[in-house]
């Protein structure tokens, strides 16, 4: 790795990195301990300390510390004290470090490896401490072990995501499973620090991992009488049950005599406050469990009583049910017997009719044979032809009747369809005529009716007679001048009032354009069935009288839309429509336009 280009790397970091590349493996831990002096020199300046940690990570010094922790320190100068000091240096370098280069590798690989190597180092030191005989060696190993546990505690407090990893490790459980008072107390102190740093870690660990830890804590409380071990185990168990209520129920179900053991064995041992808090939590959990069991027993009793009452009630109803069952069975059997009797009677009737038909056929054949015996032999062919012709005529008569009846039914259906089509066409023509009349009434231009020849000749005769009765008179010069003066006066008056007339004409043209625009919008508007909210402008007028009259006509049309279809096809409907149109004086506005009804 290379240092970032944003600042100058500390000279001591560079010298230490160069020495590590040239030294032997046994002297590497001693050289790495120089990191503590480098970090302590910048302890009062946070930015410089962070920069030194980043440089150490960039040049691989922290990664090398993690690797060096794995080796055996019995042959290294300083022994296990060097290993403990190196673990302390590693924890100080990792805590507060947020590298900008390879951050994923730092959080996903380096930190878990550092925590795991510290646990392994702690197991090595603990094993030698337990086997040691000399007091000085034991004291030194115990000091190193506590220093490693403190370094691991400091590392977990700085990176709380490591708490779950540490508690899941088998090495942590092996560290806890020892009968030595001092080392077990240090491990339980580590457990308490982890729980204080990350109280939610117990919710992330499965029960299979929590059971061995709880078993070891309960074992220490039951097997040892040392107050130091009892105090540490009590504090650890108290933190666990306070952080996770599920552990309270787990402890109450797995360890039945724990409350009596705690109250009898550890009362008055110097940690009464923690012990009383733990007992209160366990008693509250036990009370809740007993209350739940009492409620469960009460529910079972209520259910048993209800089932007994229901069964007794059903037993009391059994005689009536048997009687009802027998009655329904007899009724069903009687109905089946009646059905069988009816089937037998129908079968007998069919057989009787069949016998009668056969008897009648036999009599008819015998009668024919008797007639054939009477007929002369020479007339036999004629008799047979007559019989065949009679049979053919009968068959033809039946066939024509069937064909005519079928044709009549078809013609009847076609006639009904024809009448319906005529009725619909008549109603459609009336409706189209009415719509055409409404559209013509809304048009701004009035069509003049063409005069007939007789009326034109009559008017021409009237004009000629008027001209004969009132011939034009010859005007004198004075009259012409007077008439000319009047014309000039009127022309001047016209010129003076021309501006006002132009304004009125402009207003009239604007009103006419507005009316034409409204008509165009109504003619191009979609049908009311397909209209949406955006099409509301098509049916909106800025004229208040037009809007009021449109609202009134819309209400009338809605009322008529509820009429049955046959009433709309009658003449009364058309006459009433014409009457409603006749009530309007001009019909320029005032009736709602039904969109989508424009003629092609």
C-alpha positions as CSV (number, residue, x, y, z in Angstrom):
1,X,0.0,0.0,0.0
2,X,1.1,3.6,-0.5
3,X,0.2,6.7,1.5
4,X,-2.3,9.2,0.3
5,X,-1.0,12.1,-1.7
6,X,-2.9,14.7,0.4
7,X,-0.2,15.0,3.1
8,X,3.4,14.1,4.0
9,X,3.9,10.8,5.7
10,X,5.5,11.0,9.2
11,X,9.3,10.2,9.1
12,X,9.0,7.8,12.0
13,X,6.4,5.7,10.2
14,X,8.7,5.4,7.2
15,X,11.7,4.5,9.3
16,X,9.7,1.8,11.2
17,X,8.4,0.4,7.9
18,X,12.0,0.2,6.5
19,X,13.3,-1.5,9.6
20,X,10.6,-4.1,9.5
21,X,11.5,-5.0,5.9
22,X,15.2,-5.5,7.0
23,X,14.7,-7.2,10.4
24,X,14.2,-10.9,11.4
25,X,10.9,-12.3,12.5
26,X,11.8,-12.5,16.2
27,X,12.6,-8.8,16.4
28,X,9.5,-7.7,14.5
29,X,7.2,-7.5,17.7
30,X,9.7,-5.3,19.5
31,X,9.9,-3.0,16.5
32,X,6.1,-2.8,16.2
33,X,6.0,-1.7,19.9
34,X,7.5,1.6,18.7
35,X,4.0,2.5,17.3
36,X,2.9,3.1,20.9
37,X,5.5,5.9,21.3
38,X,4.6,7.4,18.0
39,X,0.9,7.4,18.8
40,X,1.5,8.7,22.4
41,X,3.4,11.7,21.0
42,X,0.3,12.9,19.2
43,X,-2.3,12.0,21.8
44,X,-3.2,15.6,22.5
45,X,-3.8,16.5,18.8
46,X,-6.7,14.5,17.3
47,X,-6.0,15.3,13.7
48,X,-2.4,14.3,13.9
49,X,-3.3,11.1,15.7
50,X,-5.8,10.2,13.0
51,X,-3.2,10.9,10.3
52,X,-0.7,8.7,12.0
53,X,-3.2,5.8,12.2
54,X,-4.0,6.2,8.5
55,X,-0.3,6.2,7.6
56,X,0.2,3.1,9.7
57,X,-2.6,1.4,7.9
58,X,-1.5,2.6,4.5
59,X,2.0,1.2,5.1
60,X,0.7,-2.1,6.4
61,X,1.9,-1.8,10.0
62,X,-1.5,-2.5,11.5
63,X,-2.0,-5.5,9.2
64,X,1.4,-6.8,10.2
65,X,0.5,-6.4,13.9
66,X,-2.5,-8.6,13.4
67,X,-0.3,-11.3,11.7
68,X,2.4,-11.1,14.4
69,X,-0.1,-11.8,17.2
70,X,-0.4,-15.4,15.9
71,X,3.2,-16.4,16.7
72,X,4.5,-18.1,19.8
73,X,6.1,-15.5,22.1
74,X,7.9,-17.9,24.4
75,X,11.1,-17.4,22.3
76,X,10.6,-13.7,21.7
77,X,12.4,-11.1,23.9
78,X,10.0,-9.9,26.5
79,X,7.8,-13.0,26.2
80,X,4.1,-12.8,26.6
81,X,4.5,-9.2,28.0
82,X,5.5,-8.2,24.5
83,X,2.5,-9.9,23.1
84,X,0.1,-8.2,25.5
85,X,1.8,-4.8,24.8
86,X,1.4,-5.5,21.1
87,X,-2.3,-6.3,21.5
88,X,-2.7,-3.0,23.4
89,X,-0.9,-1.1,20.6
90,X,-3.1,-2.8,18.0
91,X,-6.4,-1.9,19.8
92,X,-5.2,1.7,20.1
93,X,-4.4,1.8,16.4
94,X,-7.8,0.3,15.3
95,X,-10.0,2.4,17.6
96,X,-11.0,5.6,15.9
97,X,-9.5,4.6,12.6
98,X,-11.7,5.1,9.5
99,X,-9.4,4.5,6.5
100,X,-10.1,6.1,3.2
101,X,-8.3,3.3,1.3
102,X,-9.6,-0.3,1.4
103,X,-12.2,0.5,4.0
104,X,-14.2,-2.7,3.2
105,X,-11.1,-4.9,3.8
106,X,-10.5,-3.1,7.1
107,X,-14.0,-3.6,8.4
108,X,-14.7,-7.1,7.0
109,X,-11.4,-8.8,7.4
110,X,-8.8,-6.9,9.5
111,X,-11.0,-6.1,12.5
112,X,-12.5,-9.7,12.8
113,X,-8.9,-11.2,12.5
114,X,-7.6,-8.8,15.2
115,X,-10.4,-9.8,17.6
116,X,-9.9,-13.5,16.9
117,X,-6.1,-13.3,17.3
118,X,-6.6,-11.5,20.7
119,X,-8.9,-14.3,21.8
120,X,-6.3,-17.0,20.8
121,X,-3.5,-15.0,22.5
122,X,-5.7,-14.8,25.6
123,X,-6.2,-18.6,25.6
124,X,-2.4,-19.2,25.3
125,X,-1.7,-16.9,28.2
126,X,-4.5,-18.4,30.3
127,X,-3.3,-21.9,29.7
128,X,0.3,-21.0,30.8
129,X,-1.1,-19.1,33.8
130,X,-3.1,-22.1,35.0
131,X,0.0,-24.4,34.7
132,X,2.5,-22.0,36.2
133,X,3.9,-22.8,39.6
134,X,6.1,-19.8,40.4
135,X,4.3,-16.8,42.0
136,X,6.3,-14.2,39.9
137,X,5.6,-16.0,36.7
138,X,1.9,-16.3,37.6
139,X,1.6,-12.6,38.5
140,X,3.3,-11.6,35.2
141,X,1.0,-13.9,33.1
142,X,-2.1,-12.7,35.0
143,X,-1.0,-9.1,34.2
144,X,-0.5,-9.9,30.5
145,X,-3.9,-11.7,30.4
146,X,-5.7,-8.8,31.9
147,X,-3.9,-6.5,29.5
148,X,-5.0,-8.6,26.5
149,X,-8.6,-8.6,27.8
150,X,-8.5,-4.9,28.3
151,X,-7.2,-4.4,24.7
152,X,-10.0,-6.6,23.3
153,X,-12.5,-4.7,25.4
154,X,-11.2,-1.4,24.0
155,X,-11.3,-2.7,20.5
156,X,-15.0,-3.9,20.9
157,X,-16.0,-0.6,22.5
158,X,-14.6,1.2,19.5
159,X,-16.1,-1.1,16.9
160,X,-19.4,-2.4,18.4
161,X,-20.1,-4.7,15.4
162,X,-17.3,-7.0,16.8
163,X,-19.4,-7.8,19.9
164,X,-21.5,-10.5,18.1
165,X,-18.3,-12.0,16.6
166,X,-16.6,-12.3,20.0
167,X,-19.6,-13.9,21.7
168,X,-20.0,-16.4,18.9
169,X,-16.4,-17.6,19.1
170,X,-15.6,-20.9,20.8
171,X,-12.4,-19.3,22.2
172,X,-14.5,-16.9,24.3
173,X,-16.4,-19.8,25.8
174,X,-13.2,-21.6,26.5
175,X,-11.8,-18.5,28.2
176,X,-14.9,-18.4,30.4
177,X,-14.9,-22.1,31.3
178,X,-12.1,-22.0,33.9
179,X,-12.0,-22.5,37.6
180,X,-9.4,-19.9,38.2
181,X,-10.8,-16.9,40.0
182,X,-8.6,-14.1,38.5
183,X,-8.8,-15.1,34.9
184,X,-12.5,-15.9,35.0
185,X,-13.2,-12.6,36.6
186,X,-11.3,-10.8,33.8
187,X,-13.3,-12.7,31.1
188,X,-16.6,-11.9,32.9
189,X,-15.4,-8.2,33.0
190,X,-14.9,-8.4,29.2
191,X,-18.4,-9.9,28.8
192,X,-19.9,-7.0,30.9
193,X,-18.0,-4.4,28.8
194,X,-19.3,-6.0,25.6
195,X,-22.9,-5.9,26.8
196,X,-22.5,-2.2,27.9
197,X,-21.0,-1.3,24.5
198,X,-23.6,-3.1,22.5
199,X,-26.8,-3.9,24.4
200,X,-28.6,-5.2,21.3
201,X,-26.0,-7.9,20.7
202,X,-28.1,-10.5,22.7
203,X,-31.0,-10.1,20.2
204,X,-28.6,-11.0,17.4
205,X,-27.2,-14.2,18.9
206,X,-29.2,-17.5,18.7
207,X,-30.2,-19.4,21.7
208,X,-27.7,-22.2,20.9
209,X,-24.9,-19.7,21.6
210,X,-26.4,-18.2,24.7
211,X,-27.1,-21.5,26.4
212,X,-23.4,-22.4,27.1
213,X,-22.6,-18.9,28.4
214,X,-25.6,-19.0,30.7
215,X,-24.7,-22.5,31.8
216,X,-21.2,-21.4,32.7
217,X,-22.4,-18.4,34.7
218,X,-24.9,-20.4,36.6
219,X,-22.3,-23.1,37.2
220,X,-19.9,-20.4,38.7
221,X,-22.7,-19.2,41.0
222,X,-23.5,-22.7,42.2
223,X,-20.1,-24.3,42.3
224,X,-17.9,-21.6,43.8
225,X,-18.1,-19.7,47.1
226,X,-15.6,-16.9,46.2
227,X,-17.4,-13.5,46.5
228,X,-15.3,-12.1,43.7
229,X,-16.5,-14.8,41.2
230,X,-20.0,-14.6,42.5
231,X,-20.1,-10.8,42.2
232,X,-18.8,-10.9,38.6
233,X,-21.2,-13.7,37.6
234,X,-24.1,-11.9,39.2
235,X,-23.3,-8.7,37.4
236,X,-22.9,-10.5,34.1
237,X,-26.2,-12.4,34.5
238,X,-28.0,-9.2,35.5
239,X,-26.8,-7.3,32.4
240,X,-27.9,-10.2,30.2
241,X,-31.5,-10.4,31.7
242,X,-31.9,-6.6,31.7
243,X,-30.9,-6.3,28.0
244,X,-33.0,-9.2,26.7
245,X,-36.3,-10.1,28.3
246,X,-36.2,-13.4,26.5
247,X,-33.3,-14.5,28.6
248,X,-35.4,-14.0,31.7
249,X,-37.9,-16.6,30.5
250,X,-35.1,-18.8,29.4
251,X,-33.4,-18.6,32.9
252,X,-36.8,-19.3,34.6
253,X,-37.5,-22.4,32.5
254,X,-33.9,-23.9,32.4
255,X,-32.8,-23.2,35.9
256,X,-35.6,-23.8,38.3
257,X,-33.8,-23.4,41.7
258,X,-31.7,-20.4,40.8
259,X,-33.7,-17.9,42.9
260,X,-33.4,-20.0,46.1
261,X,-29.7,-20.6,45.4
262,X,-29.0,-16.9,45.0
263,X,-31.0,-15.9,48.0
264,X,-29.5,-18.6,50.3
265,X,-25.9,-18.8,49.1
266,X,-25.0,-15.2,48.1
267,X,-27.0,-13.0,50.5
268,X,-24.7,-10.9,52.7
269,X,-21.5,-11.4,50.5
270,X,-21.0,-7.7,49.8
271,X,-22.9,-7.3,46.5
272,X,-26.4,-7.1,47.8
273,X,-27.6,-4.4,45.5
274,X,-26.8,-6.3,42.3
275,X,-28.2,-9.5,43.9
276,X,-31.4,-7.9,44.9
277,X,-31.9,-6.5,41.4
278,X,-31.3,-9.9,39.8
279,X,-33.8,-11.5,42.3
280,X,-36.4,-8.9,41.6
281,X,-36.1,-9.6,37.8
282,X,-36.3,-13.3,38.3
283,X,-39.2,-13.1,40.8
284,X,-41.2,-10.8,38.4
285,X,-40.6,-13.3,35.6
286,X,-41.6,-16.2,37.9
287,X,-44.7,-14.4,38.9
288,X,-45.7,-13.8,35.3
289,X,-45.1,-17.5,34.5
290,X,-47.2,-18.6,37.5
291,X,-49.9,-16.2,36.5
292,X,-49.9,-17.5,32.9
293,X,-50.0,-21.1,34.2
294,X,-52.9,-20.2,36.5
295,X,-54.8,-18.6,33.6
296,X,-54.0,-21.6,31.5
297,X,-55.4,-23.9,34.1
298,X,-58.5,-21.7,34.5
299,X,-59.0,-21.7,30.7
300,X,-58.7,-25.5,30.6
301,X,-61.3,-25.9,33.4
302,X,-63.7,-23.5,31.6
303,X,-63.3,-25.4,28.4
304,X,-63.9,-28.7,30.2
305,X,-67.1,-27.4,31.8
306,X,-68.3,-26.0,28.6
307,X,-67.7,-29.3,26.7
308,X,-69.5,-31.2,29.5
309,X,-72.4,-28.9,29.4
310,X,-72.6,-29.1,25.6
311,X,-72.5,-32.9,25.6
312,X,-75.1,-33.2,28.4
313,X,-77.4,-30.8,26.4
314,X,-76.9,-32.9,23.3
315,X,-77.7,-36.1,25.3
316,X,-80.9,-34.6,26.5
317,X,-81.9,-33.8,22.9
318,X,-81.1,-37.3,21.6
319,X,-84.6,-38.8,22.2
320,X,-86.2,-36.0,20.2
321,X,-83.5,-36.3,17.6
322,X,-84.2,-40.1,17.3
323,X,-87.9,-39.5,17.0
324,X,-87.4,-36.8,14.3
325,X,-85.0,-39.1,12.5
326,X,-87.5,-41.9,12.5
327,X,-90.3,-39.6,11.3
328,X,-88.2,-38.3,8.5
329,X,-87.2,-41.9,7.6
330,X,-90.8,-43.0,7.5
331,X,-91.8,-40.0,5.4
332,X,-89.0,-40.7,3.0
333,X,-89.9,-44.3,2.7
334,X,-93.6,-43.4,2.2
335,X,-92.6,-41.0,-0.5
336,X,-90.4,-43.6,-2.2
337,X,-93.3,-46.1,-2.1
338,X,-95.6,-43.5,-3.6
339,X,-93.1,-42.8,-6.4
340,X,-92.8,-46.5,-7.2
341,X,-96.6,-46.9,-7.2
342,X,-96.9,-43.9,-9.6
343,X,-94.2,-45.4,-11.8
344,X,-96.0,-48.7,-11.9
345,X,-99.3,-47.1,-12.7
346,X,-97.7,-45.1,-15.6
347,X,-96.1,-48.3,-16.9
348,X,-99.5,-50.1,-16.7
349,X,-101.1,-47.2,-18.6
350,X,-98.4,-47.4,-21.3
351,X,-98.9,-51.1,-21.7
352,X,-102.7,-50.7,-21.8
353,X,-102.4,-48.0,-24.5
354,X,-100.0,-50.2,-26.4
355,X,-102.4,-53.1,-26.3
356,X,-105.3,-50.8,-27.4
357,X,-103.2,-49.6,-30.3
358,X,-102.3,-53.1,-31.3
359,X,-106.0,-54.2,-31.1
360,X,-107.1,-51.2,-33.2
361,X,-104.4,-52.0,-35.8
362,X,-105.5,-55.6,-35.8
363,X,-109.2,-54.7,-36.3
364,X,-108.2,-52.2,-39.1
365,X,-106.2,-54.9,-40.8
366,X,-109.1,-57.4,-40.5
367,X,-111.5,-54.8,-41.8
368,X,-109.2,-54.2,-44.8
369,X,-109.0,-58.0,-45.4
370,X,-112.7,-58.2,-45.3
371,X,-113.1,-55.4,-47.8
372,X,-110.5,-57.0,-50.0
373,X,-112.5,-60.3,-50.0
374,X,-115.6,-58.4,-51.2
375,X,-113.7,-56.6,-54.0
376,X,-113.8,-58.5,-57.3
377,X,-110.4,-59.7,-58.5
378,X,-110.6,-57.6,-61.6
379,X,-111.1,-54.4,-59.5
380,X,-108.2,-55.2,-57.2
381,X,-105.7,-53.0,-59.1
382,X,-108.0,-50.1,-59.1
383,X,-108.7,-50.5,-55.4
384,X,-105.0,-50.5,-54.7
385,X,-104.4,-47.4,-56.8
386,X,-107.3,-45.6,-55.0
387,X,-105.8,-46.5,-51.7
388,X,-102.3,-45.3,-52.7
389,X,-103.7,-42.0,-54.0
390,X,-105.7,-41.5,-50.8
391,X,-102.5,-42.1,-48.8
392,X,-100.5,-39.8,-51.0
393,X,-103.1,-37.1,-50.7
394,X,-103.1,-37.4,-47.0
395,X,-99.3,-37.2,-46.8
396,X,-99.2,-34.2,-49.1
397,X,-101.9,-32.5,-47.1
398,X,-100.0,-32.9,-43.9
399,X,-96.8,-31.7,-45.6
400,X,-98.4,-28.6,-47.0
401,X,-99.9,-27.8,-43.6
402,X,-96.5,-28.2,-41.9
403,X,-94.9,-26.0,-44.6
404,X,-97.5,-23.3,-44.5
405,X,-97.4,-23.2,-40.7
406,X,-93.6,-22.9,-40.8
407,X,-93.8,-20.2,-43.5
408,X,-96.4,-18.3,-41.5
409,X,-94.3,-18.3,-38.4
410,X,-91.3,-17.0,-40.4
411,X,-93.5,-14.3,-42.0
412,X,-95.0,-13.4,-38.6
413,X,-91.5,-12.8,-37.2
414,X,-90.5,-10.8,-40.3
415,X,-93.7,-8.8,-40.1
416,X,-93.0,-8.0,-36.4
417,X,-89.4,-6.9,-37.3
418,X,-90.8,-4.8,-40.1
419,X,-93.3,-3.1,-37.9
420,X,-90.6,-2.5,-35.3
421,X,-88.3,-1.0,-37.9
422,X,-91.0,1.3,-39.2
423,X,-91.7,2.5,-35.6
424,X,-88.1,3.1,-35.0
425,X,-87.5,4.9,-38.3
426,X,-90.6,7.1,-37.7
427,X,-89.3,8.0,-34.2
428,X,-85.8,8.6,-35.6
429,X,-87.1,10.9,-38.4
430,X,-89.2,12.9,-35.9
431,X,-86.2,13.2,-33.6
432,X,-83.9,14.3,-36.5
433,X,-86.5,16.8,-37.7
434,X,-86.8,18.2,-34.2
435,X,-83.0,18.5,-33.9
436,X,-82.8,20.1,-37.3
437,X,-85.4,22.7,-36.3
438,X,-83.5,23.4,-33.1
439,X,-80.2,23.8,-35.0
440,X,-81.8,26.2,-37.4
441,X,-83.3,28.2,-34.6
442,X,-79.8,28.5,-33.0
443,X,-78.3,29.6,-36.3
444,X,-77.6,33.4,-36.4
445,X,-78.8,33.7,-40.0
446,X,-82.5,33.5,-40.8
447,X,-83.4,31.9,-44.1
448,X,-86.0,33.8,-46.1
449,X,-88.9,31.8,-47.5
450,X,-89.2,31.7,-51.3
451,X,-92.3,33.4,-52.6
452,X,-94.6,31.5,-54.8
453,X,-95.6,32.7,-58.3
454,X,-99.1,33.6,-57.3
455,X,-98.0,35.6,-54.3
456,X,-95.3,37.3,-56.3
457,X,-97.8,38.4,-59.0
458,X,-100.2,39.6,-56.3
459,X,-97.5,41.7,-54.7
460,X,-96.5,43.1,-58.1
461,X,-100.1,44.1,-58.8
462,X,-100.3,45.9,-55.5
463,X,-97.1,47.8,-56.2
464,X,-98.3,48.8,-59.7
465,X,-101.7,50.0,-58.3
466,X,-99.9,52.1,-55.7
467,X,-97.7,53.7,-58.3
468,X,-100.8,54.5,-60.4
469,X,-102.6,56.1,-57.4
470,X,-99.5,58.0,-56.3
471,X,-97.5,59.2,-59.4
472,X,-94.2,61.0,-58.9
473,X,-94.5,64.8,-58.8
474,X,-92.2,67.2,-60.5
475,X,-90.1,69.2,-58.0
476,X,-89.2,72.9,-58.3
477,X,-85.8,74.4,-57.9
478,X,-86.6,75.6,-54.3
479,X,-87.9,72.1,-53.4
480,X,-84.8,70.5,-54.8
481,X,-82.5,72.8,-52.9
482,X,-84.5,72.3,-49.7
483,X,-84.3,68.5,-50.2
484,X,-80.6,68.8,-50.9
485,X,-80.1,70.7,-47.7
486,X,-82.0,68.1,-45.7
487,X,-79.8,65.4,-47.3
488,X,-76.7,67.3,-46.5
489,X,-77.9,67.8,-42.9
490,X,-78.6,64.1,-42.5
491,X,-75.3,63.2,-44.1
492,X,-73.5,65.4,-41.6
493,X,-75.4,63.9,-38.8
494,X,-74.5,60.4,-40.1
495,X,-70.9,61.3,-40.3
496,X,-71.0,62.7,-36.8
497,X,-72.6,59.5,-35.4
498,X,-70.5,57.2,-37.5
499,X,-68.0,56.5,-34.8
500,X,-70.7,55.4,-32.3
501,X,-72.2,53.2,-35.0
502,X,-68.8,51.7,-35.7
503,X,-68.4,50.9,-32.0
504,X,-71.9,49.3,-31.9
505,X,-71.1,47.4,-35.1
506,X,-67.9,46.1,-33.5
507,X,-69.7,45.1,-30.4
508,X,-72.4,43.3,-32.5
509,X,-69.7,41.5,-34.5
510,X,-67.9,40.4,-31.3
511,X,-71.2,39.1,-29.9
512,X,-71.9,37.3,-33.1
513,X,-68.3,35.8,-33.1
514,X,-68.9,34.7,-29.5
515,X,-72.2,33.0,-30.4
516,X,-70.5,31.3,-33.4
517,X,-67.7,30.1,-31.2
518,X,-70.1,28.7,-28.6
519,X,-72.0,26.9,-31.4
520,X,-68.7,25.5,-32.9
521,X,-67.7,24.3,-29.4
522,X,-71.0,22.6,-28.8
523,X,-71.0,21.0,-32.3
524,X,-67.5,19.7,-31.8
525,X,-68.0,18.7,-28.2
526,X,-67.9,14.9,-27.3
527,X,-71.0,13.1,-26.1
528,X,-72.0,13.5,-22.5
529,X,-71.3,9.8,-21.9
530,X,-67.7,10.2,-23.1
531,X,-67.1,13.7,-21.6
532,X,-64.4,14.2,-19.0
533,X,-63.6,17.0,-16.6
534,X,-61.3,18.6,-19.1
535,X,-64.2,18.9,-21.6
536,X,-66.2,21.1,-19.2
537,X,-65.3,24.3,-21.2
538,X,-67.3,23.0,-24.2
539,X,-70.5,23.2,-22.2
540,X,-69.8,26.5,-20.4
541,X,-71.2,29.9,-21.5
542,X,-70.2,33.3,-20.1
543,X,-73.7,34.6,-20.6
544,X,-75.8,34.4,-17.5
545,X,-79.2,34.2,-19.2
546,X,-78.0,31.5,-21.5
547,X,-76.5,29.5,-18.6
548,X,-79.8,29.8,-16.6
549,X,-81.9,28.7,-19.6
550,X,-79.5,25.9,-20.4
551,X,-79.8,24.7,-16.8
552,X,-83.6,24.7,-17.0
553,X,-83.7,22.8,-20.3
554,X,-81.1,20.4,-19.0
555,X,-83.4,19.6,-16.0
556,X,-86.3,19.1,-18.4
557,X,-84.3,16.7,-20.6
558,X,-83.2,14.8,-17.6
559,X,-86.8,14.4,-16.5
560,X,-87.8,13.2,-19.9
561,X,-84.9,10.8,-20.1
562,X,-86.5,8.8,-17.2
563,X,-89.7,8.2,-19.4
564,X,-90.2,4.7,-20.9
565,X,-89.1,4.3,-24.4
566,X,-92.6,3.8,-25.7
567,X,-93.7,7.1,-24.4
568,X,-90.8,8.9,-26.2
569,X,-91.9,7.3,-29.5
570,X,-95.5,8.6,-29.2
571,X,-96.8,11.8,-30.8
572,X,-97.4,13.4,-27.4
573,X,-93.7,13.5,-26.8
574,X,-93.1,15.3,-30.2
575,X,-96.0,17.7,-29.6
576,X,-94.7,18.6,-26.2
577,X,-91.2,19.1,-27.6
578,X,-92.7,21.5,-30.2
579,X,-94.8,23.3,-27.6
580,X,-91.6,23.8,-25.4
581,X,-89.9,25.2,-28.5
582,X,-92.8,27.4,-29.3
583,X,-92.6,29.0,-25.9
584,X,-89.2,30.4,-26.7
585,X,-89.4,33.8,-28.5
586,X,-86.1,33.7,-30.5
587,X,-84.5,30.3,-29.9
588,X,-81.1,31.9,-30.4
589,X,-80.0,30.4,-27.1
590,X,-81.6,28.6,-24.3
591,X,-81.7,24.9,-25.0
592,X,-79.0,22.5,-24.0
593,X,-77.0,20.9,-26.8
594,X,-76.6,17.1,-26.6
595,X,-73.0,16.5,-27.7
596,X,-72.4,13.7,-30.3
597,X,-75.7,14.2,-32.1
598,X,-74.3,16.3,-35.0
599,X,-75.6,15.1,-38.4
600,X,-73.0,14.0,-40.9
